[in-house]
C-alpha cells in the first residue's frame, strides 16, 4: 500500500517472527499472495531494490557477502552435457518472462553495486552468482520436489568450482577479515552435499529430467 521497504529485525520490526519475515520476503507477486503482518500486506522486497545491502552497510560492516541466484542466461550452442540449446523464445511465454525478469534484476544489481563501492569504500563486498551459461540451473523447475535435491547438489558443486576459480582474488580479501578458504575441501572430488541421488546418466533420471523441463515450459 505504500511501496516502502520493511527491514525486519530492525527496531520497530523486531517483533515479527523470522518465519513470517521469510514468508513475506518470498511472496513474489503472481506466484504467492501478499503476507499479512500487523494489518498490512507485504511482498518480496526485490520489487523495490534487488539487494537491500544498505541495511548492513549503514551499520558499518567490514565484509559483506551477497548471494544472487537470479542471473540472465547466456545461451550458447550446447550446454555442459553437449545438448543443443534452442532459442529461448522456443520455450514460450514463461521462459521469455524468466529471462526478462532475470535481466532486469541483474542490471539493477550492477548499478547498485557500483554505488556501494563508491559510497562505502571501507567495506569489502563479495558478490556470489551462478555462471550465466549454466543451462541446468536456468531450466530447472524450482517447484519440483524431486528436482530440488538435484538442484541443491548442482549448486553446491558449482559454488565450489566458483570459489576455486576466484581463490586468487578471494583468498587475500578474506584473509583481511580472519577468514581462510579451505582449498583442500574445494578440490576434493569426493565431497557431495547429497549422497543418495540417482546416477546422472540413468534412464530414469533422464526421463524425470525431461518431464520436469516439459512441466516447466507448460506452466
Rosetta constraint file for C-alpha pairs under 8 A:
AtomPair CA 1 CA 40 HARMONIC 7.95 0.50
AtomPair CA 1 CA 41 HARMONIC 7.53 0.50
AtomPair CA 3 CA 48 HARMONIC 7.35 0.50
AtomPair CA 4 CA 48 HARMONIC 7.81 0.50
AtomPair CA 5 CA 45 HARMONIC 6.51 0.50
AtomPair CA 5 CA 48 HARMONIC 7.23 0.50
AtomPair CA 6 CA 13 HARMONIC 7.47 0.50
AtomPair CA 6 CA 45 HARMONIC 7.95 0.50
AtomPair CA 7 CA 13 HARMONIC 6.72 0.50
AtomPair CA 7 CA 55 HARMONIC 7.54 0.50
AtomPair CA 8 CA 13 HARMONIC 4.90 0.50
AtomPair CA 8 CA 14 HARMONIC 6.08 0.50
AtomPair CA 8 CA 16 HARMONIC 6.86 0.50
AtomPair CA 8 CA 21 HARMONIC 6.42 0.50
AtomPair CA 9 CA 13 HARMONIC 5.34 0.50
AtomPair CA 9 CA 14 HARMONIC 4.08 0.50
AtomPair CA 9 CA 15 HARMONIC 7.45 0.50
AtomPair CA 9 CA 16 HARMONIC 7.31 0.50
AtomPair CA 9 CA 18 HARMONIC 8.00 0.50
AtomPair CA 10 CA 14 HARMONIC 5.37 0.50
AtomPair CA 16 CA 20 HARMONIC 6.67 0.50
AtomPair CA 16 CA 21 HARMONIC 6.54 0.50
AtomPair CA 16 CA 37 HARMONIC 7.94 0.50
AtomPair CA 17 CA 21 HARMONIC 6.31 0.50
AtomPair CA 18 CA 22 HARMONIC 6.07 0.50
AtomPair CA 19 CA 23 HARMONIC 6.27 0.50
AtomPair CA 20 CA 24 HARMONIC 6.28 0.50
AtomPair CA 21 CA 25 HARMONIC 6.11 0.50
AtomPair CA 22 CA 26 HARMONIC 6.14 0.50
AtomPair CA 23 CA 27 HARMONIC 6.29 0.50
AtomPair CA 23 CA 35 HARMONIC 7.07 0.50
AtomPair CA 24 CA 34 HARMONIC 6.88 0.50
AtomPair CA 24 CA 35 HARMONIC 5.27 0.50
AtomPair CA 24 CA 42 HARMONIC 5.64 0.50
AtomPair CA 24 CA 43 HARMONIC 5.38 0.50
AtomPair CA 24 CA 44 HARMONIC 6.19 0.50
AtomPair CA 25 CA 42 HARMONIC 7.77 0.50
AtomPair CA 25 CA 43 HARMONIC 6.07 0.50
AtomPair CA 25 CA 44 HARMONIC 4.34 0.50
AtomPair CA 25 CA 45 HARMONIC 6.04 0.50
AtomPair CA 26 CA 32 HARMONIC 7.81 0.50
AtomPair CA 26 CA 43 HARMONIC 7.13 0.50
AtomPair CA 26 CA 44 HARMONIC 5.33 0.50
AtomPair CA 27 CA 31 HARMONIC 7.30 0.50
AtomPair CA 27 CA 32 HARMONIC 4.98 0.50
AtomPair CA 27 CA 33 HARMONIC 6.11 0.50
AtomPair CA 27 CA 34 HARMONIC 5.80 0.50
AtomPair CA 27 CA 35 HARMONIC 6.97 0.50
AtomPair CA 27 CA 42 HARMONIC 7.56 0.50
AtomPair CA 27 CA 43 HARMONIC 4.79 0.50
AtomPair CA 27 CA 44 HARMONIC 4.99 0.50
AtomPair CA 28 CA 32 HARMONIC 5.56 0.50
AtomPair CA 28 CA 33 HARMONIC 7.51 0.50
AtomPair CA 28 CA 34 HARMONIC 7.89 0.50
AtomPair CA 28 CA 43 HARMONIC 6.06 0.50
AtomPair CA 28 CA 44 HARMONIC 5.14 0.50
AtomPair CA 29 CA 33 HARMONIC 6.46 0.50
AtomPair CA 29 CA 34 HARMONIC 7.19 0.50
AtomPair CA 29 CA 43 HARMONIC 6.81 0.50
AtomPair CA 29 CA 44 HARMONIC 7.55 0.50
AtomPair CA 33 CA 43 HARMONIC 7.79 0.50
AtomPair CA 34 CA 41 HARMONIC 5.53 0.50
AtomPair CA 34 CA 42 HARMONIC 5.26 0.50
AtomPair CA 34 CA 43 HARMONIC 5.13 0.50
AtomPair CA 35 CA 41 HARMONIC 5.23 0.50
AtomPair CA 35 CA 42 HARMONIC 5.13 0.50
AtomPair CA 35 CA 43 HARMONIC 6.59 0.50
AtomPair CA 36 CA 40 HARMONIC 5.43 0.50
AtomPair CA 36 CA 41 HARMONIC 4.48 0.50
AtomPair CA 36 CA 42 HARMONIC 6.46 0.50
AtomPair CA 37 CA 41 HARMONIC 6.24 0.50
AtomPair CA 37 CA 42 HARMONIC 7.31 0.50
AtomPair CA 45 CA 49 HARMONIC 6.47 0.50
AtomPair CA 45 CA 50 HARMONIC 7.54 0.50
AtomPair CA 46 CA 50 HARMONIC 4.60 0.50
AtomPair CA 46 CA 51 HARMONIC 7.01 0.50
AtomPair CA 49 CA 108 HARMONIC 7.98 0.50
AtomPair CA 50 CA 105 HARMONIC 6.18 0.50
AtomPair CA 50 CA 108 HARMONIC 6.84 0.50
AtomPair CA 50 CA 109 HARMONIC 5.87 0.50
AtomPair CA 51 CA 66 HARMONIC 7.96 0.50
AtomPair CA 51 CA 109 HARMONIC 6.94 0.50
AtomPair CA 51 CA 112 HARMONIC 7.93 0.50
AtomPair CA 53 CA 57 HARMONIC 6.12 0.50
AtomPair CA 54 CA 58 HARMONIC 5.51 0.50
AtomPair CA 55 CA 59 HARMONIC 6.91 0.50
AtomPair CA 56 CA 60 HARMONIC 6.92 0.50
AtomPair CA 56 CA 61 HARMONIC 6.29 0.50
AtomPair CA 56 CA 64 HARMONIC 7.79 0.50
AtomPair CA 57 CA 61 HARMONIC 5.64 0.50
AtomPair CA 57 CA 64 HARMONIC 7.82 0.50
AtomPair CA 57 CA 120 HARMONIC 7.26 0.50
AtomPair CA 57 CA 123 HARMONIC 7.70 0.50
AtomPair CA 60 CA 123 HARMONIC 7.78 0.50
AtomPair CA 61 CA 123 HARMONIC 6.57 0.50
AtomPair CA 62 CA 122 HARMONIC 6.89 0.50
AtomPair CA 62 CA 123 HARMONIC 4.68 0.50
AtomPair CA 62 CA 124 HARMONIC 6.19 0.50
AtomPair CA 62 CA 177 HARMONIC 7.84 0.50
AtomPair CA 63 CA 123 HARMONIC 5.66 0.50
AtomPair CA 63 CA 124 HARMONIC 4.83 0.50
AtomPair CA 63 CA 125 HARMONIC 5.95 0.50
AtomPair CA 63 CA 126 HARMONIC 7.78 0.50
AtomPair CA 63 CA 177 HARMONIC 7.38 0.50
AtomPair CA 64 CA 123 HARMONIC 7.23 0.50
AtomPair CA 64 CA 124 HARMONIC 6.29 0.50
AtomPair CA 64 CA 125 HARMONIC 4.82 0.50
AtomPair CA 64 CA 126 HARMONIC 6.23 0.50
AtomPair CA 65 CA 125 HARMONIC 6.10 0.50
AtomPair CA 65 CA 126 HARMONIC 4.94 0.50
AtomPair CA 65 CA 127 HARMONIC 6.17 0.50
AtomPair CA 65 CA 128 HARMONIC 7.56 0.50
AtomPair CA 66 CA 125 HARMONIC 7.48 0.50
AtomPair CA 66 CA 126 HARMONIC 6.10 0.50
AtomPair CA 66 CA 127 HARMONIC 4.82 0.50
AtomPair CA 66 CA 128 HARMONIC 6.11 0.50
AtomPair CA 67 CA 127 HARMONIC 6.03 0.50
AtomPair CA 67 CA 128 HARMONIC 4.93 0.50
AtomPair CA 67 CA 129 HARMONIC 6.24 0.50
AtomPair CA 68 CA 127 HARMONIC 7.35 0.50
AtomPair CA 68 CA 128 HARMONIC 6.29 0.50
AtomPair CA 68 CA 129 HARMONIC 5.23 0.50
AtomPair CA 68 CA 130 HARMONIC 7.79 0.50
AtomPair CA 69 CA 129 HARMONIC 5.77 0.50
AtomPair CA 69 CA 130 HARMONIC 6.24 0.50
AtomPair CA 70 CA 102 HARMONIC 5.64 0.50
AtomPair CA 70 CA 105 HARMONIC 7.55 0.50
AtomPair CA 70 CA 106 HARMONIC 7.41 0.50
AtomPair CA 70 CA 129 HARMONIC 7.69 0.50
AtomPair CA 70 CA 130 HARMONIC 7.80 0.50
AtomPair CA 71 CA 102 HARMONIC 5.32 0.50
AtomPair CA 71 CA 103 HARMONIC 6.73 0.50
AtomPair CA 71 CA 105 HARMONIC 7.74 0.50
AtomPair CA 71 CA 106 HARMONIC 6.00 0.50
AtomPair CA 71 CA 129 HARMONIC 7.29 0.50
AtomPair CA 71 CA 130 HARMONIC 7.01 0.50
AtomPair CA 71 CA 132 HARMONIC 6.13 0.50
AtomPair CA 72 CA 99 HARMONIC 5.64 0.50
AtomPair CA 72 CA 100 HARMONIC 7.77 0.50
AtomPair CA 72 CA 102 HARMONIC 4.94 0.50
AtomPair CA 72 CA 103 HARMONIC 5.05 0.50
AtomPair CA 72 CA 106 HARMONIC 7.16 0.50
AtomPair CA 72 CA 132 HARMONIC 6.15 0.50
AtomPair CA 73 CA 99 HARMONIC 6.72 0.50
AtomPair CA 73 CA 132 HARMONIC 4.95 0.50
AtomPair CA 73 CA 133 HARMONIC 5.94 0.50
AtomPair CA 73 CA 134 HARMONIC 7.27 0.50
AtomPair CA 73 CA 135 HARMONIC 7.36 0.50
AtomPair CA 73 CA 138 HARMONIC 6.60 0.50
AtomPair CA 74 CA 132 HARMONIC 5.37 0.50
AtomPair CA 74 CA 133 HARMONIC 5.05 0.50
AtomPair CA 75 CA 85 HARMONIC 7.00 0.50
AtomPair CA 75 CA 87 HARMONIC 7.62 0.50
AtomPair CA 75 CA 88 HARMONIC 7.85 0.50
AtomPair CA 75 CA 133 HARMONIC 6.37 0.50
AtomPair CA 75 CA 135 HARMONIC 7.78 0.50
AtomPair CA 76 CA 85 HARMONIC 6.87 0.50
AtomPair CA 76 CA 133 HARMONIC 7.37 0.50
AtomPair CA 77 CA 84 HARMONIC 5.75 0.50
AtomPair CA 77 CA 85 HARMONIC 5.77 0.50
AtomPair CA 77 CA 86 HARMONIC 7.81 0.50
AtomPair CA 78 CA 82 HARMONIC 5.24 0.50
AtomPair CA 78 CA 83 HARMONIC 5.24 0.50
AtomPair CA 78 CA 84 HARMONIC 4.36 0.50
AtomPair CA 78 CA 85 HARMONIC 5.45 0.50
AtomPair CA 79 CA 83 HARMONIC 5.54 0.50
AtomPair CA 79 CA 84 HARMONIC 6.61 0.50
AtomPair CA 79 CA 85 HARMONIC 6.71 0.50
AtomPair CA 79 CA 133 HARMONIC 7.62 0.50
AtomPair CA 79 CA 134 HARMONIC 7.44 0.50
AtomPair CA 79 CA 135 HARMONIC 6.12 0.50
AtomPair CA 80 CA 134 HARMONIC 7.83 0.50
AtomPair CA 80 CA 135 HARMONIC 7.84 0.50
AtomPair CA 86 CA 90 HARMONIC 6.70 0.50
AtomPair CA 87 CA 91 HARMONIC 7.80 0.50
AtomPair CA 88 CA 92 HARMONIC 7.62 0.50
AtomPair CA 88 CA 95 HARMONIC 6.46 0.50
AtomPair CA 88 CA 96 HARMONIC 6.53 0.50
AtomPair CA 89 CA 93 HARMONIC 7.62 0.50
AtomPair CA 89 CA 95 HARMONIC 7.08 0.50
AtomPair CA 89 CA 96 HARMONIC 6.02 0.50
AtomPair CA 91 CA 95 HARMONIC 5.24 0.50
AtomPair CA 91 CA 96 HARMONIC 7.16 0.50
AtomPair CA 91 CA 217 HARMONIC 5.88 0.50
AtomPair CA 92 CA 96 HARMONIC 6.33 0.50
AtomPair CA 92 CA 217 HARMONIC 6.95 0.50
AtomPair CA 93 CA 97 HARMONIC 6.00 0.50
AtomPair CA 94 CA 98 HARMONIC 6.06 0.50
AtomPair CA 94 CA 217 HARMONIC 6.53 0.50
AtomPair CA 94 CA 219 HARMONIC 7.35 0.50
AtomPair CA 95 CA 99 HARMONIC 6.25 0.50
AtomPair CA 95 CA 217 HARMONIC 7.03 0.50
AtomPair CA 96 CA 100 HARMONIC 6.14 0.50
AtomPair CA 97 CA 101 HARMONIC 5.95 0.50
AtomPair CA 98 CA 102 HARMONIC 6.09 0.50
AtomPair CA 99 CA 103 HARMONIC 6.04 0.50
AtomPair CA 100 CA 104 HARMONIC 6.23 0.50
AtomPair CA 101 CA 105 HARMONIC 6.27 0.50
AtomPair CA 102 CA 106 HARMONIC 6.06 0.50
AtomPair CA 103 CA 107 HARMONIC 6.12 0.50
AtomPair CA 104 CA 108 HARMONIC 6.24 0.50
AtomPair CA 105 CA 109 HARMONIC 6.06 0.50
AtomPair CA 106 CA 110 HARMONIC 6.22 0.50
AtomPair CA 107 CA 111 HARMONIC 6.52 0.50
AtomPair CA 108 CA 112 HARMONIC 6.25 0.50
AtomPair CA 109 CA 113 HARMONIC 6.25 0.50
AtomPair CA 110 CA 114 HARMONIC 6.47 0.50
AtomPair CA 111 CA 115 HARMONIC 6.55 0.50
AtomPair CA 112 CA 116 HARMONIC 6.31 0.50
AtomPair CA 113 CA 117 HARMONIC 6.15 0.50
AtomPair CA 114 CA 118 HARMONIC 6.46 0.50
AtomPair CA 115 CA 119 HARMONIC 6.02 0.50
AtomPair CA 116 CA 120 HARMONIC 5.56 0.50
AtomPair CA 116 CA 121 HARMONIC 7.82 0.50
AtomPair CA 117 CA 121 HARMONIC 5.61 0.50
AtomPair CA 117 CA 123 HARMONIC 7.96 0.50
AtomPair CA 117 CA 125 HARMONIC 7.85 0.50
AtomPair CA 124 CA 173 HARMONIC 7.59 0.50
AtomPair CA 130 CA 134 HARMONIC 7.25 0.50
AtomPair CA 130 CA 158 HARMONIC 7.51 0.50
AtomPair CA 130 CA 159 HARMONIC 7.66 0.50
AtomPair CA 134 CA 138 HARMONIC 6.46 0.50
AtomPair CA 135 CA 139 HARMONIC 5.96 0.50
AtomPair CA 136 CA 140 HARMONIC 5.93 0.50
AtomPair CA 137 CA 151 HARMONIC 7.08 0.50
AtomPair CA 137 CA 155 HARMONIC 8.00 0.50
AtomPair CA 139 CA 213 HARMONIC 6.65 0.50
AtomPair CA 139 CA 216 HARMONIC 7.58 0.50
AtomPair CA 140 CA 147 HARMONIC 7.42 0.50
AtomPair CA 140 CA 151 HARMONIC 7.37 0.50
AtomPair CA 140 CA 212 HARMONIC 7.57 0.50
AtomPair CA 140 CA 213 HARMONIC 6.90 0.50
AtomPair CA 140 CA 216 HARMONIC 7.61 0.50
AtomPair CA 141 CA 147 HARMONIC 6.92 0.50
AtomPair CA 141 CA 148 HARMONIC 7.90 0.50
AtomPair CA 141 CA 212 HARMONIC 6.22 0.50
AtomPair CA 141 CA 213 HARMONIC 6.78 0.50
AtomPair CA 141 CA 215 HARMONIC 7.74 0.50
AtomPair CA 141 CA 216 HARMONIC 5.57 0.50
AtomPair CA 142 CA 147 HARMONIC 7.20 0.50
AtomPair CA 142 CA 148 HARMONIC 6.20 0.50
AtomPair CA 143 CA 148 HARMONIC 7.57 0.50
AtomPair CA 144 CA 148 HARMONIC 6.12 0.50
AtomPair CA 144 CA 212 HARMONIC 7.21 0.50
AtomPair CA 145 CA 149 HARMONIC 7.48 0.50
AtomPair CA 146 CA 150 HARMONIC 7.35 0.50
AtomPair CA 147 CA 151 HARMONIC 6.03 0.50
AtomPair CA 147 CA 209 HARMONIC 7.83 0.50
AtomPair CA 147 CA 212 HARMONIC 7.73 0.50
AtomPair CA 148 CA 152 HARMONIC 6.05 0.50
AtomPair CA 149 CA 153 HARMONIC 6.41 0.50
AtomPair CA 149 CA 194 HARMONIC 7.72 0.50
AtomPair CA 149 CA 197 HARMONIC 7.73 0.50
AtomPair CA 150 CA 154 HARMONIC 6.08 0.50
AtomPair CA 150 CA 197 HARMONIC 7.08 0.50
AtomPair CA 151 CA 155 HARMONIC 6.00 0.50
AtomPair CA 152 CA 156 HARMONIC 6.16 0.50
AtomPair CA 152 CA 193 HARMONIC 7.54 0.50
AtomPair CA 153 CA 157 HARMONIC 6.33 0.50
AtomPair CA 153 CA 192 HARMONIC 6.92 0.50
AtomPair CA 153 CA 193 HARMONIC 5.53 0.50
AtomPair CA 153 CA 194 HARMONIC 6.20 0.50
AtomPair CA 154 CA 158 HARMONIC 6.10 0.50
AtomPair CA 155 CA 159 HARMONIC 5.94 0.50
AtomPair CA 156 CA 160 HARMONIC 6.34 0.50
AtomPair CA 156 CA 192 HARMONIC 7.65 0.50
AtomPair CA 156 CA 193 HARMONIC 6.53 0.50
AtomPair CA 157 CA 161 HARMONIC 6.29 0.50
AtomPair CA 157 CA 192 HARMONIC 7.50 0.50
AtomPair CA 158 CA 162 HARMONIC 6.12 0.50
AtomPair CA 159 CA 163 HARMONIC 6.16 0.50
AtomPair CA 160 CA 164 HARMONIC 6.18 0.50
AtomPair CA 160 CA 186 HARMONIC 5.41 0.50
AtomPair CA 160 CA 187 HARMONIC 7.94 0.50
AtomPair CA 161 CA 165 HARMONIC 6.20 0.50
AtomPair CA 161 CA 186 HARMONIC 7.26 0.50
AtomPair CA 162 CA 166 HARMONIC 6.18 0.50
AtomPair CA 163 CA 167 HARMONIC 5.68 0.50
AtomPair CA 163 CA 170 HARMONIC 7.85 0.50
AtomPair CA 163 CA 186 HARMONIC 7.35 0.50
AtomPair CA 164 CA 183 HARMONIC 7.34 0.50
AtomPair CA 164 CA 186 HARMONIC 6.27 0.50
AtomPair CA 164 CA 187 HARMONIC 7.48 0.50
AtomPair CA 166 CA 170 HARMONIC 5.88 0.50
AtomPair CA 167 CA 171 HARMONIC 5.25 0.50
AtomPair CA 167 CA 181 HARMONIC 7.53 0.50
AtomPair CA 168 CA 172 HARMONIC 7.32 0.50
AtomPair CA 169 CA 173 HARMONIC 6.64 0.50
AtomPair CA 170 CA 174 HARMONIC 5.84 0.50
AtomPair CA 171 CA 175 HARMONIC 6.09 0.50
AtomPair CA 171 CA 180 HARMONIC 6.51 0.50
AtomPair CA 171 CA 181 HARMONIC 6.37 0.50
AtomPair CA 172 CA 176 HARMONIC 6.64 0.50
AtomPair CA 173 CA 177 HARMONIC 7.54 0.50
AtomPair CA 174 CA 178 HARMONIC 6.63 0.50
AtomPair CA 174 CA 179 HARMONIC 5.09 0.50
AtomPair CA 174 CA 180 HARMONIC 6.33 0.50
AtomPair CA 174 CA 181 HARMONIC 7.98 0.50
AtomPair CA 175 CA 179 HARMONIC 5.00 0.50
AtomPair CA 175 CA 180 HARMONIC 5.77 0.50
AtomPair CA 182 CA 186 HARMONIC 6.39 0.50
AtomPair CA 183 CA 187 HARMONIC 6.12 0.50
AtomPair CA 184 CA 188 HARMONIC 6.08 0.50
AtomPair CA 185 CA 191 HARMONIC 7.48 0.50
AtomPair CA 198 CA 202 HARMONIC 7.15 0.50
AtomPair CA 198 CA 205 HARMONIC 6.60 0.50
AtomPair CA 199 CA 205 HARMONIC 7.15 0.50
AtomPair CA 200 CA 205 HARMONIC 6.60 0.50
AtomPair CA 200 CA 206 HARMONIC 7.78 0.50
AtomPair CA 201 CA 205 HARMONIC 6.69 0.50
AtomPair CA 201 CA 206 HARMONIC 6.59 0.50
AtomPair CA 202 CA 206 HARMONIC 6.26 0.50
AtomPair CA 203 CA 207 HARMONIC 6.10 0.50
AtomPair CA 204 CA 208 HARMONIC 6.13 0.50
AtomPair CA 205 CA 209 HARMONIC 6.05 0.50
AtomPair CA 206 CA 210 HARMONIC 6.16 0.50
AtomPair CA 207 CA 211 HARMONIC 6.22 0.50
AtomPair CA 208 CA 212 HARMONIC 6.12 0.50
AtomPair CA 209 CA 213 HARMONIC 6.24 0.50
AtomPair CA 210 CA 214 HARMONIC 6.15 0.50
AtomPair CA 211 CA 215 HARMONIC 6.06 0.50
AtomPair CA 212 CA 216 HARMONIC 6.07 0.50
AtomPair CA 213 CA 217 HARMONIC 6.41 0.50
AtomPair CA 214 CA 218 HARMONIC 6.22 0.50
AtomPair CA 215 CA 219 HARMONIC 6.08 0.50
